[in-house]
């Protein structure tokens, strides 16, 4: 019995010491905290420079990983909504961001390879406080959330890139495309070069080995002299069997730019000769044995064999009458150019961005990509030209040229042409 009392007494003693030590610990921590706060207050109170105060506060605030940044580059098939969906934010936040983007005219069309950056505040339930969208290589739009948190303030930034003019020339050994690539010319510049000459040149049949070309075009470089984008073609010359086809960029009216030959005649025609580059003419207009059906019938178009995915261009300005399934023609696009001409593009693998019934398209715009849909034995483009309701041979079509410069316009053009010729000479001398 005595043993039990002693044991109980010991238990009470231990319990008492635990309580006592805890109380002492709390008192010591309170005193330390109070002194620390007083020291901090004295420090900030002794700092008369408000900018220094803010600097210290900002440094201490960002010692913790408060902010998170997520970068994204848009891909084919993306929409603004699908990109925002992947950010795992609430519905109200998503709606606010989407409505903000929609209101910005420069972001009306989402392009492939556009860069997005989102900044999250980890202390405010992962809300986006800032995001940036690059409209192109030279411009971006910044959206900063206001303190109220109910809207974003828009700021447009133009990146300060240096523009320089580049001169290239070479002999065509295999194909125009490969020769240009070997020179270090960007694919988009080659595509534009081909588009300019697409009114008068069939790149499969008209270009021979040892033909040559010259080109002057714009490049934009950053502070490290790295190419970030390319601009417009200033001059081009395609030498075919000792015949020069020279083209000069010329602004004939305010904000109206076109390309003219050395005689002041616009290269632009109602329709391009071929709506695809680097393709092989695989089947001409006329009677032939159908490769699938097996019997002879009239082939009311021109076939161009090309790898799957090769871009197909609208051969002229116009309105899309159809963009969908056309039976044996597979995926096809039909365009009305004017009261006289319509064109058809068949067997596509997929349609170009924004190409649908009722859409307006520009000459040279990508409307689809080569495929083998419908009745087809391999990837190719079936191309038709319809004149006054009748299908005709596109390769024998003769169309009137565009604008011809006369009078004062012609004099101004001649002055600009001389300037470009002098520029070309200087660039050649530098090379």
Residue, then its C-alpha position, 0 to 999 in steps of 0.5 A: x500500500x505504501x509502495x502504491x502511494x510513493x509511486x503515485x507521488x512520483x507520477x504527480x511530480x513528473x506531471x508537475x515538472x512537465x507543466x512547469x517546463x511547458x509554461x517556461x518555454x511559452x514565456x521564453x518564446x513570447x519574449x523572443x518573438x516580442x523582441x524580434x518584432x520590436x527589432x524589426x519595427x525599429x529597423x523599418x522605423x529607422x529607414x527613412x528611404x521608402x524605396x529601400x523599405x519596399x526593396x527589403x519587403x520585396x526581397x523577404x516576400x519572395x524568399x518563398x516560392x510564391x509565384x509559379x510560371x507556366x509556358x505553353x506553345x500553341x499547336x495545330x488544333x488548339x483553341x484558347x479554351x482548350x489551352x485555358x482548360x489545361x491550367x486547372x483553374x476555376x470556372x469564373x477565372x477561366x471565363x474572365x481570361x477568355x472574355x479578356x482575350x476575345x476582346x483583343x482584336x490582335x488575338x482574333x485568330x489563334x496561330x500555331x506556335x504562339x507563345x503563352x506565359x501564365x503567372x500564378x500567385x500561390x497565396x491566392x488560390x492559384x489565381x492567374x495574376x498575369x499572362x502574356x501572349x506573343x502575337x508574332x515574333x515582334x509583338x506580344x500582349x501582356x495582361x495584368x490583373x487589377x488589385x480588385x481582381x475582377x479584370x485584366x489591364x491590357x498592354x501591347x509590347x513591340x519588341x525592339x528587333x533590328x531589321x537587315x536586308x539579306x541577299x542570296x543567289x545560287x544555281x538550282x541543282x536539284x529543286x528550287x526548294x532544296x537549293x534555297x534551303x541549302x543557302x539557309x533561306x527560311x521555308x516561309x520565304x521560299x513559299x512566298x517566293x514560289x507564290x509570287x512566281x506561281x502566276x507564270x511558272x510551273x515549278x515542276x516543268x518550267x525549271x531546269x537544272x542550272x537555272x538560277x535565282x536571286x533574292x533580297x528579303x528582310x530578316x529581324x534579329x535580336x540583340x545577340x544577332x539571332x534571327x527571330x523572324x523574316x519579313x517581306x521580299x524586296x526583289x526576286x529574279x528567276x533565271x530560266x533558260x537564260x530568260x530573267x523574270x525580275x520582280x520588284x516590290x512597290x507601294x503604288x498607293x498608300x498601304x497598297x503593295x504589289x510586285x511588278x516586273x521590270x516593265x511596271x506590269x503587276x504579276x498578279x493574275x486572276x488565278x495562279x498557274x499551279x496552287x501547289x509547290x514542289x509537286x509532279x504533274x501526274x495526270x493531265x486534263x483529258x481522257x484517261x483510264x481511271x486508276x481505280x474504276x478501271x475504265x476510260x473516262x474524261x479526266x476533268x482536272x489536273x493531278x499533282x502528286x506530292x507528299x502527304x501534308x504538302x500545303x495547297x494554296x487558293x489559286x485566287x481571291x474568293x469565297x468558299x462554297x464548300x469545304x467538306x466531303x465530296x464523295x470520290x473526291x474525298x475532302x475537297x474545297x470549292x471556291x468561287x473567285x468571280x462571276x466567271x471562275x471557280x476552282x476545286x481542290x480534292x483528296x485533301x488530308x485536312x483543311x486549312x485553319x478557318x477554311x469553311x463554307x462562306x469564308x473569304x480566302x486570299x490568293x496564296x492562302x493555305x486552304x488545305x493539305x495534300x492527302x489521299x481521301x476518296x477514290x485515290x491511289x496515293x497522295x495527290x491534289x486533284x485540281x479543277x478550274x471551272x469557267x462559266x460553269x464548264x470545266x477547262x484545262x487549267x494548264x492552258x488557261x490564259x488570264x489577263x495580267x493585273x495592274x499596269x503602271x502608267x504616267x506618274x505612277x510609272x515614273x515613281x516605280x522607275x525611281x524605286x526600281x533604280x534604288x533597289x538595283x543599287x541596293x542589290x549591287x551594294x549587297x553583292x559587293x558586301x558578299 
